[in-house]
């Protein structure tokens, strides 16, 4: 069944901008209009679906049109402030703190905003504290009441600040904005980086496309979403009902989950297990808050399916899938700036994986799945395996329609002697 999100992507399928840019810009639009009116109970806090999205691609890859679409969709709803153009972080805070009229003639004193810009570094005037403040404001679940900031020129007090941000950048422009504190201080951990290096298709647009997007019409669905208020249905309970599936925890306590909750639970346990077993280090902090990131996306994907507060199985599966792919995008954007694991780490894990197998063989498909947290792209992974093959350490073989990696006995024996000697 086609969702609102699918329809948005299909309407832009003839344009040059990468389809993932349209998809994530549409998700940001949902995030911006629902604000903090809905949430997922996390017991210690309420998780809100506000997100930061950065479209990352080289100049000329048509990042601007999807951002402009999101601005038009949110503007049509007129229930949150849109901050675009060039501004200082102080200007953004001042705008957020100013009371404004919302549909129906009511005055809103809550501090909500949609920061929407086709170029991040030019939209926020160079300020060493900008990324730090944006990082702090992202966590709406910790901002139960008032948020105060004392800057050099003036102070700000914001009521329940809720920010959704959609920006675009490229390697050259982001270099000046993202210093070490932005990368390791949490900004990147809170940002969904959508990385593309090829356009969707070539189209001179001399002939009218089959579908011409109508953003006013598309915004009508968003108008249905803003009627929703309150929490998403819990995915777990200690009491069994028709909607919950029984599951046993490690402590032998019995709990009950919805089907989407069970999908998340099993994925989360495996996710944490891999991090621990492979001793994955991540100075950006992305992996530490990755569970909540998946849940935010699952909320938004469910809202795109239908206007209710139930996270569907389909949305949860898709959220896990697309968020896992985004870990590599953080690596691309922070390459050479102390981000996630470098190639020496993944090489070490690949060697130990093959040494630990009885026949010292593994298929490419399985190894890719095991190592997905370490590499930025399949191309990078293939280059690493090719370097192993050229060095004679691991042989690449084709068996039927599969690629098999094999470490021969003489190489295994040599490595084992090396490792044993290393540990003496």
N, C-alpha and C positions, 0 to 999 in steps of 0.2 A: 504494500500500500504506500502510495506516495505521500510524503509529509510536506509541510510548509517549507521546510529547509530544502527538500529535494526539488520542489517547484522553483525556488529561488535559483538554485544551481542550474536547473534545466533551462530556465529563461535566459541564462547567460552563457549557454554552451557554445554559442557561435562567436563569442568575443575572445579576445586574445589573452585577457588576464587569466592566470591559473585558476582552475575551478576551486581549489582549496581556499583561495583568497575570498571568493564569493561566499563559500560555506562558512568560514570563520567570521567573516564580517556580518553575516546574517545572525550567527550565534551571539556575537557581541551586541547586536541590535536587541535581541531578546533579553539579554542580561541588563542592558541599559534601561529598558522600560519596566521590567519587573522589580528592579532595584532590590530593596530589602523588605519588600512586602511579603515575600515567601522565603522559606528556609527549610533546611533539613536538620532535624534534631540530632545533635551529637552528644547530648547529655552533659558534657562539660561546657559546651557552647553550641550555638546555632550556626550552621554553615550556610552562608548566603551565596547565591549564584553570580555574584559580580566577578568578572574576569578581566585580566589584562592580556591583550593579543597584540603581537607585533608581526606584521607581514615583512619577511626578510628576503630580499632579492636584489639583484643588480639593477642599476638605474635603467629605465626604459622597459621594464618588464610589466608595466601597467598595474602598479600597486594602487594608484590613485582612484580608479573607478570603483572598486569594491568599497573603499573607505567612504567615498562620496555617497554610494548607495546606502550604507549604514546611517550616515548623517541624515539623509532624506527620510528614511524609514522612521527613525527616532523623532525627527522634527515633526512629522505628521501626527505623532501621538501627543507631543507637547506636554509631557509630564515630568521631564527632567531637564536640567540645564545642559546644553551642548557647548563645550568649550573647544573651539577650533581656532586656527590662525596662530599667530606668534604671541606668546605670553610668558610671563615669569611665573615661577612657582608661587610667589606672593600674590600675583594677580589671580591665579587659579583659586587659591585659598580664599581670597577676598570675594570672588564671584560666588563660590560655594556657600559662604557665610551670609550672603545677602538674601533676605526673604523675597519670595516671588509668588506670582499668582499662578495657580494651576487650573485646569479645566473645571468649570463649575463656579469659578469666581472666588475660590477659597485661597487664603494666603498660607503658603507652606514655609515653615522655618527649618525644615530638615535639610541637611547639606548633601544633596545628591548631585552627581555630575557625570556626563559622558564626555571624556576627553577623546576627541576624534580628529586625527591629523594624518595626512598622507606623507609627512616627513617629521619624525620624532625630534631630531636634533634642531630643526628650525622652528618647531612649534613651542618648545620650552627653552627660553633664553638661558644661555650657559650659566649654571649655578651649581656649585659643588654639593649643595644639600638637596637638590631637586629629586634625584633618584632615591635618596634616603627617605624623604618625606612621602614620596609616592609608595615606597615600600611599606612604610608604617600605615598609611591610609588604606592599603589594600585589605588589611585584616579587619573587615567590618565585624566579624564575630567577636572581636575583642573590644570593639567600640560600642559598648552598651549605651552609654550616655553621651557625654560631651568630650570632644577632643580639643586640646589647647596647644597652641604653638606660639612660641616667643621668638620672633626673628629680629634682625637688627633694626628695621625701620618701624615695624608694627607687630601687634599680636593678633591672633585669630582664635576664635572659639567656634567650633563646628558641632552641630547637633546631629548625632548618629551619621557621621560621614560615610557615604557609600559611593565608590567610584568604579565605573567601568571604563576601560581605556582601549582604544583601537588606534594603533599607529603603524607606520611603515618606515622601513629604513633599509640601508644597504651597508656593506662592509666599510666603505669609506666614511659615510656619514655617522655611523654608530660608533666608530673608533673614538671620536672625541667625547661622546656622551657617556659611554660605559667604561668607567675606570675600574680598578680592582675592587673598590668598595661596592660598586653596583653589581659586579659579578659574584663576589663572595659575600656580600652583605644581604642578599636575599631578593634583590629586584628580579634577577633572572629566574630564581626559583618560583616566583609568583607569576611569571609571564609565559604564555603559550606562544612559542616562536614558530611561525609557519614559514618554513624555508622552501623556496622553489628556485630552480635555475633554468627552467624552460617555460615558454609561453604555452597556453592551452592549444592554440592553433594560429595560423596566419590568416588575417582577414582585413582587407583594405577598407571594408565597410562602404563600398560604393553601391552595393546591392542591399536593400533592406533585409534584415534578418527575418526568419520565420516568426520569431517571438520578439516583440519589442517590450521590454520590461515596463510595468506600470507600478511605480512605487507607492502611489496613493492606494491602489487596490491591494497591493501586498501588505500594506500597513494595517488593513482591516483585521487581519488575524491577530496582530499585536494588540489591537484594541480589546480583543477578547481575553488576552492573557493578563492585561492589567486589572481585570476584574477579580483575579485570584488573590486571596490574602490568607496568610497563615502557613502552617507547617506542611511539608510533604508527609505522606503516610509513612510511619516508621517501617523499616525493612526487617526489624527484628523484635522479638518479644520473649518473655519468659513463660507466657501462656500460649497454649496451642489453640489456633482457630483454623477456619477453613482456608485462610490465605497464607498460612505459614507452613514451612517444611521443617521437619525435625533435624537437628544437627547436634553432634556432641563436641564439646570443646576439649582442649588439652587437659583441663582440670577436672574432666568427667562431669561437669555440670551440663544440664540439658538446656538448650536454648532453641528458639524457633525462628526461622527466617522465611521471607518471601522468596520466590524463585530468583528475582533480581538480587536480593540480599545474599542468597547462597552463592550466586555467581561471583559477587564481589568478595565475599568471605574467603572462598577457595583461592581466588586470584591473589588476594592480599596476603594470605598466609604463605603462598608460594613466592610471591614478590619479596617479602621480608626474609624468607629462607635463603633465596639466591643472594641477596645483599650480604647476609651474614656469612654464608659458606664461601663466597668468592671474595670476601673482604673488600667490597667495592667502596672506593673513596670518592666523595663528590663535594668539592669545596664550594660549589654554587648553592648547595642546600636543596636542589631540585628533588632528589630522591626522598629526603626527609619529609616533605609535605606532599608527596606524589599521590597518596591515597585520597586526600581531600581534593586534589586537582581533578582526579578521575570522577569523584562524586559531583563536583561542580558541573563538569561537562555532561554527566549523566542526567542531571536535573534539566539542563538546557535542551538536550536532545529529546527528553521526554516532553518538555513543553512544546517543542516543534512538532511532535506527533499529534497531540491533542491538548486542549486547555483543561487539564486537571492536575492534581498534585500527587500523582503516583508514578514512581520511576519504573519504567517497563524493562523487561528482560532484554529486548532488542537495543534499547538505549544504553543499558549497562554494558552489554557486549561491545557495542560500537565505541563507547567512551573509553573502555580499557584498550581497545585496539588502536584507536587514533592517538591516545595519550602516550602509549608505549613508543610509538613512532616519533613522538616529539622530543624524546630524550636525546636522540641523535641530533635534532635541530639545535638544541642548546649547545652541544659540542661544536657544531659548525659555527654558530654565532660567536662562541667564546674561544675559538681555536687560537692557541698561542697566548691566551690571556688567563691561564690557570683555571680551566673549567673542569669537565669531567675527565675520566680516566684517559691516559694517553695510549698510544699504540703499544708501548712496551708492556703495559698491564694486560691488554687483551692477548698479546703474544704469549705471555706467561701462563694465562689461564687455558689457552688452546693447547699448549704443550702438556700441561698437567692433566687436561681432559683426555688426551690421547694416551698418555702414559698410564692413566688409571683404568683404561678399558682392557678387557682380557685379550682381544684380538688387535688392539691398538688401531681400530678403524671407526669412522663415524661419517654419516652422510652430511652433506652441506646443509640440508634442511634442518636437521636436528641441531647441528652446531650453531647455525644462525639463531635458532630459538634460544639456545642456552646462553649465547653471548650478546643478546640484543641490547643489554644495558651499556655495553662497552664501545660499540662502534657507531659512527655517525651515519653511515649508509652502507648498503650492500656492496657498492663499488669499493669503498675503503676496506671492507672485510675481504673482498676478493683479491685486492692488491696485497694484503697481508699474507693470504694463503699462497699467492703466486710467488711471493718472496721466499716463503718456506720451501716451496717446490724447487725454486732455482738454487737454493742453498743446499738442497739434498736432504733436508730434515723431514719433510712431509711430502709424500707423493700424491698427486691429484689424479684420480682415475675415474673413467666413465663406465658405469655399470647400468645397462639398460637406459632408463631416462633419469638416472640419478648420478650425482657427482659424489664420489667417495674420497675421503682423505685417509691416507694410510701411513703410519709410521713403521718403517721396516725394523726387523729385530736388531740389526747391527746398530741402528740409530738409537733404538730404545736402550740397548745395553750401554752404549756410550753415555747417554744422558743420565741413566741411573747411576753409573759410576761417578759421573760428575756431581750429581746431586748428593750422593752419599759422602763423597769427599768434601763437599761444600759444608756439610752439616757436622763434620768431625771437629 
